[in-house]
Amino acid sequence: MFRPRSSINFLTSLLITTAITGPHPLPAAAPPNIVVILADDMGYGDVQAINRDSKIPTPHLNRLADQGVSFTDAHTPSAVCTPTRYGLLTGRYCWRSRLKSGVLNGYGTPLIEPDRPTIASFLKSHGYRTGIVGKWHLGLDFSRLPRPGKTSSAKPGQKKKNKKKRRRAASPLLDFTKPILDGPNRRGFDDSLVIPASLDFPPYVYVRNTRITSSTTIDQPAVKFPGFLRRGPRGKDLVMSDCLDHLKQQAIAFLEQRAREPKTPFFLYFPLTAPHKPVLPHPRFRGKTQLGPYGDFIAQVDDTVGAVLQAIDRTGLASNTLVIYTSDNGSFMRRRDQPDARDHVDDPSIQAFRSDRHQSNRHLRGTKADIWEAGHRVPFLARWPGHIKPGSRNAATICLTDLFATFADSLGKELPKAAAPDSYSFLAQLIGKGTPHRRPPVIHHSAAGMFAIRDGRWKLVLGNGSGGRQAPRGRPFAKPYFLADLVADPSEKTNLADKHPDIAIRLEKAALRIRRGPLPR
């Protein structure tokens, strides 16, 4: 990433960092197949290849790192899932859309604008077969039943209580016998098998292309953590503890089909449902790690990745397939440093890890949803035989919005006009060309709408708290701001805003400029 000195003014910095060159076509005989595996809530410290102190075995992810590159400064555009998924697929920060904070629920309407290009639609326009298997969480347009008319026999004293109950039960009535009206197939995907949102959000159904796979549902009762579920309809063919295995099998089936048509390149987007709650590892993994259900669930995620890699190798696809593994945000597990603290190993209902046992977010401050590093710094591993040097590491600061431009670059194609406005190719870093990564500053965003900007070693939080789960939550754009030197202080312990006011002012101006609109290319 470009590292301007504090004496360089913002305009000069902007002109230098936005001098992004055009595409760099690779001397490949054919366009690469692309597989993106997106874990759900996997922390920076949950992968042994990144966190050597982790006691949770991740042999398959370790192998992926050994066969490719590990990016140690990779970030999601948001510290929660829906906005990250929007940013990944569109190359656009989600806070530019209608969703300014939080996430959609399972009944949410489509968030990606109908005319907005996605990675899938772009690759499809260049001859790719595109598929998604897994968690969508970007809104589906379900066919709905009319809600029955109001009837009331309540006594006057019961009205307030009944109104509260109605609010709790106000989920829409869906017609599962009819196709959905909008979803992945309208956003560039030829083939799709998805669940609507996170696995703790109803409706709990599989949707294959536009059809719900089971029109018969049962009422799923609410369940407390770690098997956390909200009450709502569940398709009879969706069993929570079997869900990840089912999605894995469907992803492998897609790969096997593509191997039978080797002349057509493909894009597979495989957004997992784990290790997000409900923390329900399959019975064959229970007790495998001695670190409770959470540790066992991480082991199952690793096994799932291993099965996909094995399918790619077995079908002869590996030689021209770019595989990327990353996460949509950090782990929801909180950090406890006291040696006698109780954590998820002592009691699976505790959403915390004791740092001498395991470090889900490693040394990073905060948790999922926060503007602090643990909210959005994530594992990022990539393998591409013949292009990526095995066992390499890269410290360039990248963002998941950058995948769109990177994939276009790998094809030697220009981005469509107005597409992927916040996406900047890191292909040179991916394949180890050694050229400096000249990217404009990255904007981070928390669950509650807190902004931060990252430029080189410096990060400025434009607010007075986490903007998420860690206290104090603070408020966006409320002073004092927090300036961190992430090279000297990766755990964000010391606020340097008073010591370096010139840097804080420069970064604030840069952040406000980027908020007004995408930087020119």
C-alpha positions in Angstrom: 0.0 0.0 0.0 1.2 3.6 -0.7 2.6 5.1 2.5 2.6 8.9 2.2 4.8 10.9 4.6 2.9 13.1 7.0 4.3 16.1 5.2 2.7 15.2 1.9 -0.6 16.9 1.5 -3.8 14.9 0.8 -4.2 16.0 -2.8 -0.7 14.9 -3.7 -1.3 11.6 -2.0 -4.6 11.2 -3.8 -3.0 11.8 -7.2 -0.2 9.3 -6.5 -2.4 6.6 -5.1 -5.1 6.8 -7.7 -2.7 6.4 -10.6 -3.9 2.8 -11.0 -2.7 1.2 -14.2 -4.8 -0.8 -16.6 -5.1 -4.6 -16.7 -2.1 -6.9 -16.8 -3.1 -10.0 -18.8 -1.3 -13.2 -17.8 0.2 -15.5 -20.3 -2.3 -18.2 -19.5 -3.6 -20.6 -22.2 -7.1 -20.2 -20.8 -8.9 -17.9 -18.3 -8.5 -19.2 -14.8 -11.3 -21.0 -13.0 -12.1 -19.2 -9.7 -13.3 -20.6 -6.4 -14.0 -18.2 -3.5 -14.7 -19.9 -0.2 -16.0 -17.4 2.4 -16.2 -18.6 6.0 -18.7 -17.1 8.3 -17.2 -15.4 11.4 -13.8 -17.1 11.3 -11.3 -15.1 13.2 -7.8 -14.1 12.2 -6.4 -16.5 14.9 -8.5 -19.5 14.0 -6.1 -20.7 11.2 -2.9 -22.3 12.4 -1.1 -21.2 9.2 -1.5 -17.6 10.5 -1.6 -18.2 14.3 1.0 -20.8 15.1 -0.1 -20.8 18.7 -3.6 -22.0 17.8 -4.4 -25.4 19.4 -7.2 -26.1 16.9 -5.8 -28.2 14.1 -6.5 -26.8 10.6 -4.4 -29.2 8.4 -6.3 -28.4 5.2 -6.1 -24.7 5.5 -2.4 -25.1 6.5 -1.9 -27.0 3.3 -3.7 -24.3 1.3 -1.2 -21.8 2.8 1.7 -24.0 2.1 0.7 -24.4 -1.6 0.0 -20.7 -2.1 0.1 -17.2 -0.4 -1.1 -15.9 3.0 -2.1 -12.3 3.1 -1.5 -11.1 6.6 -3.2 -7.7 6.3 -6.5 -8.6 4.5 -9.7 -6.8 5.5 -13.4 -7.1 5.0 -15.2 -3.9 4.1 -17.5 -4.3 7.1 -17.3 -6.0 10.5 -20.6 -7.9 9.9 -21.8 -10.2 7.1 -24.4 -8.6 4.9 -22.4 -5.5 4.0 -19.2 -7.5 3.5 -21.0 -9.9 1.0 -22.4 -6.9 -0.8 -18.9 -5.3 -1.0 -17.3 -8.6 -2.1 -19.7 -9.3 -5.0 -20.1 -5.7 -6.2 -16.7 -4.1 -5.5 -18.6 -1.3 -3.8 -18.7 -0.3 -0.1 -22.1 -1.3 1.3 -22.5 2.0 3.1 -23.0 3.6 -0.3 -26.2 1.4 -0.6 -29.4 1.7 1.3 -28.0 -0.4 4.2 -26.0 2.0 6.4 -25.7 -0.3 9.5 -26.5 -3.7 10.7 -27.5 -6.7 8.6 -30.5 -8.1 6.8 -32.6 -10.8 8.3 -33.9 -13.9 6.5 -36.9 -12.0 5.1 -34.9 -9.0 3.8 -35.5 -7.8 0.3 -32.7 -7.8 -2.3 -29.9 -5.4 -1.4 -27.9 -5.5 -4.6 -29.4 -3.0 -7.1 -30.9 -4.7 -10.2 -28.6 -2.9 -12.6 -25.4 -3.2 -10.6 -22.7 -5.5 -12.0 -21.4 -8.3 -9.8 -18.4 -10.5 -10.0 -20.8 -13.2 -11.2 -22.4 -11.1 -14.0 -19.0 -9.8 -15.1 -17.4 -13.3 -15.4 -20.6 -14.6 -17.0 -20.3 -11.9 -19.7 -16.8 -13.3 -20.4 -17.9 -16.9 -20.9 -17.8 -18.2 -17.4 -20.3 -20.7 -15.9 -21.2 -19.2 -12.5 -22.4 -20.9 -9.4 -23.1 -20.2 -5.7 -23.6 -22.7 -2.9 -24.1 -21.6 0.6 -25.3 -18.5 2.6 -26.7 -15.6 0.5 -27.7 -13.0 3.1 -28.3 -10.3 0.5 -32.1 -10.5 0.4 -34.5 -12.7 -1.5 -37.9 -11.7 -2.9 -40.1 -14.5 -1.5 -43.7 -15.0 -2.8 -45.9 -13.9 0.1 -49.3 -14.8 1.3 -51.7 -12.1 2.4 -51.8 -11.6 6.2 -55.2 -12.4 7.7 -57.4 -9.4 8.7 -57.2 -8.1 12.2 -59.5 -9.6 14.7 -59.5 -8.7 18.4 -61.3 -10.1 21.4 -58.8 -8.7 23.9 -59.9 -6.9 26.9 -58.8 -3.2 27.2 -56.2 -4.1 29.8 -54.6 -6.6 27.5 -54.1 -4.4 24.4 -50.6 -3.2 25.3 -49.4 -6.8 26.0 -51.0 -8.2 22.8 -49.5 -5.4 20.7 -46.1 -6.4 22.0 -46.7 -10.1 21.1 -47.9 -9.1 17.6 -44.6 -7.1 17.1 -42.6 -10.2 18.0 -44.7 -12.4 15.6 -44.7 -10.0 12.7 -42.6 -12.1 10.3 -44.1 -12.3 6.8 -46.2 -15.2 5.7 -44.4 -16.8 2.8 -45.7 -19.1 0.0 -43.0 -21.8 -0.2 -44.8 -23.5 -3.1 -44.0 -20.6 -5.5 -40.6 -19.5 -6.8 -38.7 -16.6 -5.4 -39.0 -13.5 -7.5 -35.4 -12.2 -7.0 -32.1 -13.6 -5.8 -28.7 -14.9 -7.0 -30.0 -15.9 -10.4 -30.9 -12.3 -11.1 -27.4 -11.2 -10.0 -25.3 -13.2 -12.5 -25.4 -16.8 -11.1 -26.3 -19.5 -13.5 -26.6 -22.1 -10.7 -27.5 -21.5 -7.1 -28.3 -23.4 -3.9 -28.6 -21.1 -1.0 -30.0 -20.5 2.4 -31.5 -17.0 2.8 -29.3 -15.7 5.6 -27.2 -16.8 8.5 -28.2 -20.2 9.9 -29.7 -18.6 13.0 -32.2 -16.5 10.9 -35.5 -18.0 9.7 -36.8 -19.0 7.3 -34.7 -22.1 7.4 -35.0 -23.3 3.9 -32.8 -24.3 0.9 -33.5 -22.4 -2.3 -32.3 -24.1 -5.5 -32.2 -21.5 -8.3 -35.7 -20.0 -7.7 -37.4 -22.9 -5.9 -37.7 -23.7 -2.2 -36.6 -27.3 -2.1 -39.2 -28.3 0.6 -42.7 -26.6 0.6 -43.4 -28.5 3.8 -42.2 -26.7 6.9 -42.2 -27.2 10.7 -42.0 -24.6 13.4 -38.4 -24.4 14.6 -38.4 -23.3 18.3 -35.9 -20.8 19.6 -32.7 -22.3 21.0 -30.1 -20.7 23.3 -26.3 -20.4 22.5 -24.3 -22.3 21.4 -27.0 -23.9 19.2 -28.6 -20.5 18.9 -31.7 -20.3 16.7 -34.5 -17.9 16.4 -38.1 -19.3 16.2 -39.4 -19.6 12.7 -40.4 -22.0 9.8 -37.9 -24.7 8.8 -38.0 -26.9 5.7 -38.2 -30.5 6.6 -35.1 -31.2 4.4 -32.9 -28.8 6.4 -31.3 -30.3 9.4 -29.0 -27.8 11.2 -26.2 -30.1 12.1 -26.2 -31.6 8.5 -26.3 -28.2 6.7 -22.6 -27.6 6.2 -22.1 -31.2 4.9 -25.0 -30.8 2.5 -23.6 -27.6 1.1 -20.1 -29.2 0.8 -21.6 -32.0 -1.2 -23.4 -29.6 -3.5 -20.2 -27.5 -4.1 -18.3 -30.7 -5.0 -21.1 -31.7 -7.4 -20.8 -28.3 -9.1 -17.0 -28.9 -9.5 -17.5 -32.4 -10.8 -19.9 -31.1 -13.4 -17.6 -28.3 -14.5 -14.7 -30.8 -14.8 -16.9 -32.6 -17.5 -16.9 -29.4 -19.5 -13.3 -28.3 -19.3 -13.5 -25.8 -22.1 -15.8 -23.5 -20.1 -14.2 -21.6 -17.3 -16.2 -21.3 -14.1 -16.7 -19.2 -11.0 -17.8 -20.9 -7.8 -18.7 -18.8 -4.8 -19.0 -21.0 -1.7 -20.1 -18.9 1.3 -20.1 -21.2 4.3 -22.5 -21.2 7.2 -19.8 -21.8 9.8 -18.4 -21.2 12.4 -21.2 -18.6 12.8 -23.8 -19.6 15.4 -25.6 -22.0 15.7 -22.4 -23.6 16.8 -23.5 -27.2 15.9 -20.6 -29.3 14.6 -21.6 -32.6 13.0 -21.6 -35.5 15.5 -18.4 -36.9 13.9 -16.5 -33.8 14.9 -17.8 -33.5 18.5 -14.9 -33.8 21.0 -12.3 -33.9 18.2 -10.4 -30.8 19.5 -11.0 -30.9 23.2 -11.8 -27.2 22.9 -15.6 -27.4 23.0 -18.2 -27.1 20.2 -16.5 -24.0 18.9 -13.1 -25.7 18.4 -14.9 -28.7 16.9 -16.8 -26.4 14.5 -13.5 -24.8 13.3 -12.2 -28.4 12.6 -15.3 -29.1 10.5 -14.8 -25.9 8.5 -11.2 -27.0 7.9 -12.5 -30.4 6.8 -15.0 -28.8 4.4 -12.2 -26.8 2.8 -10.1 -29.9 2.5 -12.9 -31.8 0.7 -13.3 -29.0 -1.8 -9.5 -28.9 -2.4 -9.5 -32.6 -2.9 -12.3 -32.4 -5.4 -10.4 -29.8 -7.4 -7.3 -31.9 -7.3 -9.1 -35.2 -8.1 -11.0 -33.8 -11.1 -7.9 -32.4 -12.7 -9.0 -28.8 -12.2 -6.2 -27.6 -10.0 -3.6 -26.5 -12.6 -5.7 -23.6 -13.8 -7.9 -22.9 -10.7 -7.4 -19.9 -8.4 -8.7 -20.8 -5.0 -9.3 -18.1 -2.3 -10.2 -18.8 1.3 -11.2 -15.9 3.6 -13.9 -14.8 6.0 -16.7 -12.2 6.1 -15.6 -10.7 9.4 -13.8 -11.6 12.6 -14.8 -14.1 15.2 -17.7 -13.4 17.6 -15.7 -14.8 20.4 -14.5 -12.2 23.0 -11.0 -12.3 24.5 -10.4 -13.0 28.2 -6.8 -12.7 29.4 -7.2 -13.6 33.1 -5.6 -17.0 33.8 -8.6 -18.2 35.8 -11.3 -16.8 33.5 -14.1 -19.1 32.3 -14.5 -19.4 28.5 -16.2 -21.6 25.9 -14.2 -24.6 26.9 -15.5 -24.5 30.5 -19.0 -23.6 29.4 -20.1 -23.8 25.7 -22.7 -21.0 26.4 -19.9 -18.5 27.0 -19.0 -16.5 23.9 -15.4 -15.9 24.9 -12.0 -17.5 24.6 -9.2 -17.5 27.2 -6.0 -16.5 25.5 -3.9 -19.2 27.0 -6.2 -21.8 25.4 -7.0 -20.4 22.1 -7.0 -16.9 20.4 -9.9 -16.7 17.9 -8.9 -13.2 17.0 -5.2 -13.6 18.0 -3.7 -10.4 19.4 -6.2 -8.1 17.8 -8.5 -5.7 19.7 -12.2 -6.2 19.8 -14.5 -8.7 18.2 -16.9 -9.2 15.3 -19.0 -6.0 14.6 -16.3 -3.7 16.0 -14.3 -1.1 14.1 -11.2 -2.5 15.9 -9.0 -4.8 13.9 -10.6 -8.0 15.2 -13.8 -7.0 13.5 -12.5 -6.9 10.0 -8.9 -8.3 9.7 -9.4 -11.8 8.4 -7.5 -14.9 7.1 -6.8 -14.7 3.4 -5.2 -17.6 1.6 -4.9 -18.2 -2.1 -3.6 -21.0 -4.3 -3.0 -20.8 -8.1 -0.4 -23.4 -9.3 2.1 -21.9 -11.7 1.2 -18.3 -10.7 1.4 -18.1 -7.0 4.6 -19.0 -5.2 4.0 -21.8 -2.7 4.5 -20.9 1.0 4.7 -17.2 0.3 3.4 -14.4 2.6 2.3 -10.9 1.7 1.8 -7.9 4.0 0.0 -5.7 1.5 -3.2 -4.1 2.8 -6.1 -5.5 0.8 -9.9 -5.4 1.0 -12.5 -8.0 -0.1 -13.9 -5.3 -2.4 -10.7 -5.7 -4.4 -11.6 -9.2 -5.6 -13.7 -7.8 -8.5 -10.9 -5.7 -10.0 -8.3 -8.5 -9.3 -10.4 -11.0 -11.2 -10.9 -8.6 -14.1 -7.1 -8.0 -14.1 -6.4 -11.7 -14.2 -8.5 -11.9 -17.4 -6.8 -8.9 -18.9 -10.2 -7.2 -19.1 -11.3 -3.7 -18.3 -14.0 -3.2 -15.6 -17.4 -2.2 -17.0 -18.2 1.5 -16.7 -19.4 2.4 -13.2 -18.7 -1.1 -11.9 -16.7 -2.0 -8.8 -16.0 1.7 -7.8 -14.2 0.7 -4.6 -12.2 -2.2 -6.1 -8.4 -2.1 -6.8 -6.5 -5.0 -8.3 -3.9 -6.7 -6.2 -3.0 -9.2 -8.9 0.7 -8.2 -8.8 0.8 -9.0 -5.1 -1.1 -12.2 -5.6 1.3 -13.6 -8.1 4.4 -12.1 -6.4 5.5 -9.6 -9.0 7.1 -7.5 -6.2 5.8 -4.2 -7.3 4.5 -1.8 -4.5 0.8 -2.1 -3.9 -0.4 1.4 -4.8 -4.0 1.4 -3.5 -6.0 4.3 -2.1 -6.8 4.1 1.6 -9.1 1.4 2.8 -12.3 2.4 4.6 -13.5 0.1 7.4 -17.1 0.1 8.7 -18.6 -1.3 11.9 -22.0 -2.9 12.6 -23.4 0.4 14.0 -22.0 2.6 11.3 -18.6 3.6 12.7 -16.0 4.6 10.1 -12.2 4.1 10.1 -9.6 4.7 7.4 -6.4 2.8 6.9 -3.4 4.2 5.0 -0.1 2.4 5.3 0.8 2.0 9.0 -1.8 4.4 10.2 -5.4 3.9 11.1 -7.9 6.5 12.2 -11.2 5.7 13.9 -13.7 8.4 13.2 -15.6 8.0 16.4 -15.1 7.5 20.1 -15.7 3.7 20.6 -16.0 0.3 18.9 -19.2 1.0 17.0 -20.0 -2.7 17.7 -19.9 -5.0 20.7 -16.9 -4.0 22.8 -17.5 -1.2 25.4 -17.5 1.7 25.0 -19.5 1.5 21.8 -19.3 5.2 21.2 -20.9 7.2 18.4 -19.7 7.8 14.8 -17.9 11.1 14.3 -17.9 11.8 18.1 -14.5 12.9 19.5 -12.0 11.9 20.6 -10.9 10.0 17.5 -8.4 7.2 17.8 -5.2 7.1 15.8 -3.2 3.9 15.8 0.2 3.0 14.4 -0.5 -0.6 13.4 3.1 -1.5 12.8 4.2 -0.6 16.3 0.9 -1.3 18.0 -1.2 -3.9 16.1 -3.4 -4.4 19.2 -4.5 -0.7 19.1 -3.6 0.0 22.8 -2.3 3.6 22.4 -4.2 6.6 20.9 -1.7 8.7 19.0 -4.1 11.4 17.8 -2.7 14.1 20.1 0.9 13.1 19.4 0.4 13.2 15.6 -2.5 15.7 14.9 -1.2 16.3 11.3 -1.7 12.6 10.4 -5.1 12.5 12.1 -6.2 15.6 10.2 -4.9 14.2 6.9 -6.6 10.9 7.3 -9.9 12.5 8.4 -9.9 14.6 5.2 -9.2 11.5 3.1 -12.0 9.5 4.7 -14.5 12.3 4.2 -13.4 12.6 0.6 -13.9 8.9 0.0 -17.3 9.0 1.7 -18.5 11.6 -0.7 -17.9 9.3 -3.6 -15.5 6.8 -5.1 -12.0 8.1 -6.1 -11.4 8.5 -9.8 -9.4 5.8 -11.5 
